[in-house]
Amino acid sequence: MPKSLEFTILATHNFARASIMRLPHGQVNTPVYMPVGTKGAMKGVTYQEMEDLGCRLLLANTYHLAYKPGGDLLEKVGGLHNFVNWKHNILTDSGGFQMVSMSKLSEVTEEGVKFESPYDKTIMYLRPEDSIHTQNQIGADIIMALDDVVRTTTDGPRMQEANERTTRWLDRDIAAHKRKHDQNLFPIIQGGVDPKLREQSLNDLIKREANGYAIGGLAGGEDKVSFWKTVAQCTAKLPINKPRYLMGVGYPVDIVVCSCLGVDMFDCVFSTRTARFGTAFTDYGFLKLKNNQTANVFEPIQKGCQCQACKSYTQSYLHYLIAKEEVACHLISIHNLNYLIQLMLNLHQSIIDGNLIEFVNGFLKKWYQKEGKIPQWIIEALDYSKLPVQQI
């Protein structure tokens, strides 16, 4: 029987790795950005378009899928892959993040989480066993352990409690997992930005053998120095031969820096959420297509981009559409997703070609051209990664 996950490192540059991750539904090059289809669908983008963009691994959310269409239905049709006609890989979040995003509608105890549905006010009980059972029904290639999630900036007894409960829940997650042959359960490192709690979580979770590990509890309002130092602490301790997934991070600069720190996988709703507000990613930062300055720009969002929006339409046309037609959100979403997917593919190739330093400096020079200065936290993080930064 083939392994459910094979991780092969092709080349490295200090902490950065260019790798191939082989999963039940195909090969994924890493570092990789995973688009987020929370409810089993991308907002404004079809699965065929995702395939055409080169996406080979995307994310869905257990909590939302458990409500609609429900785990029993998904199991009946052979899982989410069959339900949505997606032949590539899927990762499911466990529902833990909803403890923060829906904190006013949830109650956490040692047994699990009680949620009040935002749809119809019914009550859902989500224990580790329930989360894993639903993820087994969904059939994702990578499934996440249910962890006790608190806001990153939380400190004191509640953060300590969440850290220790995450470990206890992981043991229950592992015991409940019935599809080890074709689904990979990733534990989630917690501990906020407290180095001692992170070390405790790292030690506890690494003892539980897994095919990969996630770094959770970041991108929640912490300062950037604490952010990168926490990522560096985790990647330095996690097994070299296992993929490392930094949850909820998808800002272009962050994923470039964290790839240099040794992270392999990223996800975030930011690319499509910001597209719905008319903001596009470019090599020179964010382009706000609602601004009147774009009304008379008869060029694509980014020259040389091969996405549908850039090959066919001008900034002027998209500026006109954004206030009147939903199709603008669709086109900008496609562009932003393509931008991040291609950014990661190019970063992967630069590690293989031995020119990561040139790639990163070229990226930063363009991204911060308007500001005229690269932020100090980036310089410090890349210095730690033994990647010299050329100031603009």
N, C-alpha and C positions, 0 to 999 in steps of 0.2 A: 504493500500500500504506500503511495507517495506521501511525503511529509506534507502537513498542512501549511507549513511556512519554511522556506529556505532563504537565508540571507547571505549573500555573497558580496564582500567588499572588493571592488575592482581597483580602486586607487584611493589614496589619502593625501591630504595636505595638512600636517599637524593633526588637529582634531577633526577637521572636515573629512567626510567620506563620500565617495561616489559608489553606490551599491546597486545591486539588483535584488529585489524582494519577490520571490516566487510564491504565489498564493493559489488557492484552488481555482480561481477564475483568471489566472494569467499573471504575467510578469509586470512588475512596477519598478521603474527606475527611481532611485532616491538620491538626493533629497527630493521630496514630492509635496506639492500642495494639493489637498483634498477639498474639492468643492462640497458645499453643504446642502443637501436636500432633506431638510429636517423631517418633513412629513412624507418622505418617500418620493418627493418631486422637487426639482429645482424651480424656484420662482422665476417664471418667464423664460425658461430654457428647457428644451426637450432633451430626452435621453439620446436621441440620434445626434443632436447638436453637440452634446457632451462627448460622444464618441468621436465625432468629427474634429473636435478640439484636441483630441489626444488624451482625454481623461481616462485613466485606467483604475482609479480608486476614488470612490466618493463616500460621503458620510450621510447616515440617516439617524433618526433619534428614536430610541425605544419607547420613551414616555408617550410621545405623540402617536406613534404607530400602534401602541397598545390600546389607545382610545379609538382611533380610526385608522385603518379598517379593522384592527384587532388581530391579536396573535393567532387565534384559531382559524380565521379566514386565510391569513398568510400561510399557515402551515398546510391548510387544505389545498392550496394552489401550488405548493412546492416552494414557498418562500418568496421573499421580496424580489429576488432576481426574476423569477417567472412572472410575478404580478405586474412588474413594470417593464418587462422585456429588456433587461439590462444584462449583457453577457460578461461584463467585467466585474471587478471587485467592489465590495461594499464593506464599510466599517460602521458599526452601530455604537453610539454613545449609550450609556447604561440608564440614563434618566437622572443621574446624580446632579448634573448642572441645574436642573429645574429646582433643586432645593434653594438655590440662590436666586435664579431668575423669577421663580414663582414663590418666593419665601412667604408672602402674605397669604398664600393659599396652601401652605404645607406645614406639617408638624413632624419633627424628627424624634424618634426614640431608638433604643437599642434594637428593637425588633425590625424597624424599617422606617419608611416615610408614609405619611397619610397625606394625600393630595385631594383638594377640592377641584373638580374639573372646571376649567374656564369656559367650557362649552355648555354644560347643562347642570353644573353644581353637584353632580354625583361624586361619590367618594371613591378614590382608588388607593389601595394599599400596595406599596411597592417595597417589598423586602428583597434582600439579595437573591433569594431563591426565585422570586417572581421576575426580577429583571433578567436573570440568566435564562429562565424558562422561555420568556418572550423572545429573547435574542436567539435562542435555539430554534424557535418557531420561525423567526424572520430569516434565519439562515445566512447571516453576514459572514464574510471571510474572517474578519477580525471583530471580536466583541469585547466590550469594556466591563471591568469589574464595577459593581455598584459601590461607590465610596461616599463618605460623609463629607459633603462639600460645604465650606463656609467662605465668606468673602475673604479675599486675599489680605485685606488690611485688618482682619480680626486678630486679636492677640489674647493672651491670658488663658484661663482654663478651657474656654470653648474650643480654641485651636488645638490644645493638647488632647481634649476629648475626641475631636474629629479625627486627629491623627491616629490615635489608638483604635478608635472604632473602625476606621478604614481597614486596618489590618485584620481585626476580628471579622469584619464583613467579607474580606477577601477569602478567608478560609471557608466561609459559607458559600461564596461564589464558586470556588473551586469544587466543593462537594456537590453543588447543584448542576455543574456543567456536564451535559450528556453527549456532547458532540465534539469531543476532543480530537477525533480523527480528521475533521474537516472545518473546525472553527477554532481560531486562536484567541485565547483569553488573555488580555493585557491588564496587569495590575496598574494602579495609578498612584504615583508618588505624590504625597501631600506634605503639609508642614508650613504652608505660607512662605514668608520670606525669612523665617527664623532658621538659621543654619543648624542649630541643634535638633530641632524638630524634623527638618529635612533629612539629617543624617540618621535619625531614628527610623524614619519612614523608609529610607533607602535600605538600611540594614535589614529591617523586618521583611520588606517585600522581595528583596533579592533572594532571601532564603527560600521563598516560594518559587520554585522553578517555573519560568514562563518563556514563551517564544518571543516576547517583546515587552517593552515597558513604556508607560506614558508618564509624562510630567504634567501634573495637574495643578490647579490652584494659582495660576498666574494670569496675567492680562486682566486683572480685576481692580486696577486703580493704584497699584504700587508704583514707586518711582523707578526710573529706567536703570539706575545703578543696581538696586536690589533685584530687579528683573533679570539682568544679564548674569549677575553673580550667582543667583539661584539656579539658573539654567546651567551655568558652568559647573556648579557643585554637583548637579545631578548627572550630567554627561560624563564627568570625570569618574564617577563611582559606578555607573551602570555597566553591565557586561559589554565588552567591545563587539562581540559577535551577535548581538541582538539589536533589532531596530528600536529607535527611540522616538517617541511621538510627543511633541509639545502641543498640548491641547489649547484650542481657542486663539491661536496666534496666526494672523494672516496679513498683517501690514507689511508691504514689500520690504522696507528696510529691516524690520524685525526678522523676517524669515531668511534674509541674506546673512545677517549677523549671527543668528542662531544656527544656521547651517555651518558657519565657520566654527562655532562652538561644539559641533558634533551632533546636532539634531538631524533626524532623517525624515520626519513626517510632520506636517502642519495642517490645520484646518481653521476656517473662520468664515462667518457669514458676511464679513465686511465688504468683500468684493462685489457681491450682488446687492447688498443692502444700500451701499453708497451709490451704486448705479441707479437705483430707483429714485434717488434724489438728484440725478443728473451729473454725477461726478465720475470721471474716467481716470484710469491709471495711465501714466505716460512715463517715459524714461526721465522726464524732467519734473516729476511730481504729479500732483493731482490737477486735473483740468475740470473746472466747474462749467459745464456746458449751459447752465442757466444764465451765466453772466452775459451781459450784453456785448462784451468784447468779442465773443465768439460769433456774433450774428453776421459778421462780414468776413469770416475766415473760411475760405473755400479750399480747405485742405482737410485730409483725414485727421482723426484724433491723433494718430501717430504715423508718420511716414515709414513705410516699409513693413508695417504690421499687416499680416495676411488674414486677419479675421474678417468676417462678413461686413461688419460696420465700416472698417477702414478701407476695404476694397471697393465699397459701393457708395459711401456717403461722406459728405463734408461736415465739418463742425457747424457750419451755418445751418444746414438742413436739420441736424440733430438738435441744435438750439431751438429751431422753430418747432420741432416735434415734441420736445420735452414738456412743454406747457400744454400740449393739446392731445397727444396720442400716447397710449401705453406701449406702442411698438418701440418708442425711444428707449424705454427701460430695458426692453428685450435686447436691443442692439448694444447698448452700453454694458449690460450684464455679460453678453458674449465677449465683448472686447476685454473687460476686466478679467474674466476667467482665463481667456487666452493669454493675456499678459502674464498672469501668475504661473500658469502651466509652462509657458515658454521660458520664463525667468528661471524656473527650477531646472528645466531641461538644459538650459545654457550653463547654469552653475554646475550641474552634474558633469557636463562635458568639459568645462574648464578645469575641474579637478583631474579628470582623466588625462587631459592634454598638458597638465602641469603649469597652467597659467591662471590659477585662482587669484593670485595677488593682482594681476592686471585686470581681471574681470571685476573684482570687488572694487578696486579703485576707480575703474571706469564707470561702474554703476553709481558710486557715491558722488563722483565729480558731477555727473549729470543731475542726479536727484537733488543735490543741494546747491546747484548752480545759482538759483535765484537768491538763496539765503547767503551764499558766499562763504559759508563755514559749516564744517561737519561737527555735529554735537560731540561733546567730550566723552559721553558715555559710550559712543560707538568707537571712538579712538581707543579707549581703555579696554573695551571688550575685544577688539581686534588685536590690540597689543598682547593681551593675554593669550590670544589664539596664534601668536607669532606671525601676524599678518600686518606688516607696516602700512600705515595709511598716509597717503600724500595729501596734505591739507590743500584746499582749493586756493 
